[in-house]
Amino acid sequence: MLKTEMPSSRHRELDQYPTEQLVAAFADDQLDAVQAVRAAVPVIAQAVDAAVPRIEAGGRLLYVGAGTSGRLGVLDSVELYPTFSWPHERAVAILAGGAQAMFHAVEGAEDDRGQGARDLLALHPGRHDVVLGLAASGTTPYVLGALEAAREAGALTIGIANNPDAPLARVAEIGITLDTGHEIISGSTRLKAGTSQKIVLNTISSAIMVRLHKVYRNLMVDLKPTNAKLFARTVRLTMHATGADEAAARKALEQCGFHVKVAVVALLKKTTVQQAVALLDQARGSVRGALTI
């Protein structure tokens, strides 16, 4: 039996716990997710280093999963645009059962290996693309079919599973095993297995964006402001990065369409926004690089 499916021996009387103890048990069990990710840091770093050159060359992040794992892939893909101005068409998620499976379970969809391959091939994967396959069990046929097709197409394949020696980790070029063990509710991999996958997806995509110069120091300087909260955030980020007061930061941002990178370079280099854009282009989008030119 898969480790993620086996009953936990730690909380056999879970349904008898008073509420505070019940909540504490759920919270404490999540610590295993963090420990599992920490244990996998070397291979996660390997995945990031392998992905960056492909993405720099114009590749896409393609996510494949079913159920909870698939929904986590969708979540990561859609958050990259507002956070890093990453184009929607370069972060695409496919989910067993189609878009409706995001909100309603589509029975049996995850068991169709051929459909996984067809759905992935419909995206026309190439050698610059990075395909992340997610399955807590590591045995989901839909995801295995997709990764096999992606690898044949020359894409970089990264498999993320929660059981040691899972087929998904073997099929992928880089296999990441998050050994979270037994779930507190037997087989409910939406719990710590899902948490560990969310952490890894956050880590991989964010680390790639750091390497693509979308972060200056530890500041999110390439966000896409789409609401009042985010417009206010651009002002604060510009102030933090430059030491400018609010009025100066806002003025620079207004001149460049609230693009934090441009405002930061313009303020620190004491140039126009047009010159700042040119410097950033010359430095391949790196604020640090633009500041040294």
Secondary structure, DSSP 8 states (H G I E B T S, - for coil): --GGGS--SS-TTGGGS-HHHHHHHHHHHTHHHHHHHHHTHHHHHHHHHHHHHHHHTT--EEEEE-HHHHHHHHHHHHHHHHHH---GGGEEEEETT-GGGGTS--TTGGG-HHHHHHHHHTT---TT-EEEEEESSS--HHHHHHHHHHHHTT-EEEEEESSTT-HHHHHSSEEEE----S-SSTT-TTTHHHHHHHHHHHHHHHHHHHHTT-EETTEETT----SHHHHHHHHHHHHHHH---HHHHHHHHHHTTS-HHHHHHHHHHT--HHHHHHHHHHTTT-HHHHHH-
